[in-house]
Amino acid sequence: MDAVIFIGIQGSGKSTFYRQHFFDTHLRISLDMLRTRHRERLFVEACIATGQRFVVDNTNVLRSERAEYILRARDAGFHVHGYFFEPQVHRAIAWNEQRTGQARIPLKGLLGTLKRMERPNLEEGFDFLYRVDVDEANEFIVKALMAPA
């Protein structure tokens, strides 16, 4: 049983990465889609109760935000994988500019999220932690950032 937590600013490619790597295997839990923390908690709890693999596709830039998911998942016997989307501000701004309607985040909001970013580490309770970069061809490059000894 795997719980995956994405960490990254808006426009960093998290949702695209989900579609490319987890769409067929993990349920996507996104506050953007569910709209309320209550609904989000219900989905997380349903996944935990049924042993369903899931991805939390939110910014999760604060340790305190990640801690809730990590604690619930680990207590239920899930392996917790963190994917840290290395901030590439110019690319995130460009990708965000391609969005329309409410999906587009004001520049001030995107930069505010970046400013609050607390880089993740294994001590938070992750079993595995990866860094995701985007190369010049807009391909995702995933590297193990840290793994337990």
N, C-alpha and C positions, 0 to 999 in steps of 0.2 A: 504494500500500500504506500503510495507516494503522495505527498503534498508538495506542491511547487509554489514558491512565492517569488513573484517578479518585483524588482526594485529598480526604479528609474523614472526620470522626468517624463512629462508628457511629450509625445512626439519622438520617443527614443526607439520605437519599433516593437514594443512589448506585444501588442495585439497581433501584429503581423507575424512575429516570432511564434506566438501561440498557434496561429493557423498553420504555420509550416511544420511545427515540431510536436504539438500536443493535441491537435484537433480531434484526431481519431482515437485517442486514448484517455484523455483527461477532460473532466467537466470544467468549463471556464466560469469563474466567479468574478464578476466585474461590477464594481459600484456604479460605473457609468451606465450599465445596463439595468441593474436592479434598483437603482435610485435611492435606496435607504439602507442604513446599517442594519436595521431589523431584518430586512429581506436577505441581506448578505449573510448575517449570522444563521438564519434558517437554512440557507443553502449549504454553508460550511458544516453545520450540525448534521444535516441529512447525509452529506458525503461521509462524514466521520462515522455516523451510525450504521451506514451500509457498506463501509469499506471502499467507497468509490474514490478513485484517484481524481485529484482536482488541482487547478491552477488558480491562484489569486492574482488576477490581472489588474492591479491598482498601482499607484506610484509607490506606496509603502516606503517612503523616504525616511521615516523616523523609526528608531529601534522599538519604541513603544507600540507602534502600529504593527510591526512584524511580530512582536512578542505574543500577541493574542493568538495569532494563527499557529505559531510555533508551539506554544504550550498546549493548545487543544489537540493538535495533530500528534505531537510526541506522546501525550498522555494516552492516546488511542492506539499507539503502536505504529503510526505512520513514520516513514523516513521523510525527512524534510530537506528539500532541495531549494537553495536560493539561487536566483539568476539575477546578477547585478548588471544592468545595462549602463555601461560606462558613459557618463555624460559627454555628448558631442553636441554642444549648444547650437552651433550653426546648422548642423543637419536637423536637429530637433525643431528649430525654428522654421526651416524650409519645409519639413514634413508637416508641421502644424499649419503652415500657410495653405497647404493643399486641402485641408479639411474645410468642411462647410457647416453652417448652422451652429448648433450648440457643441458640436464636436471640436470646433476650433477654440483653443484656449487663448485668452488675452496674453500678450507677451509678458506683461507684468506678472501674471499668474505663473507662467512657465518659469520665469527667472526666480520668482519667489520660492517655487518648489525646489529649484536647484540650490538656492541659498540655504534651505533647511535640510538638505541631504546629509544623512549620517551614513557613512560607508558601512556596509555589513561586514561581519566577521563570524567565524565559527563559534565563538564564545556565546553568541546569542542563542545557540541551540540547533543550528543547521547541521545536518549530517554531511551534506555536500554543498559547496558554494562555487559558483561559476561566474566568470566575467563574460559578458557579451559585448563584442565590438562590431561595428559595421565598416566594411572595407570600401574602397573607392567604387566598386561595382555594386554597392548596396547589398552585399551578401553578408550574412551573419557569421561571425567567427566566435566560437565558444571555446573558452579555455578554463581548465580547473583553476580556480583562484586559491582554494584551500580545500583539503580533504582530511579527514581524521587519520591519524597515524595508524 
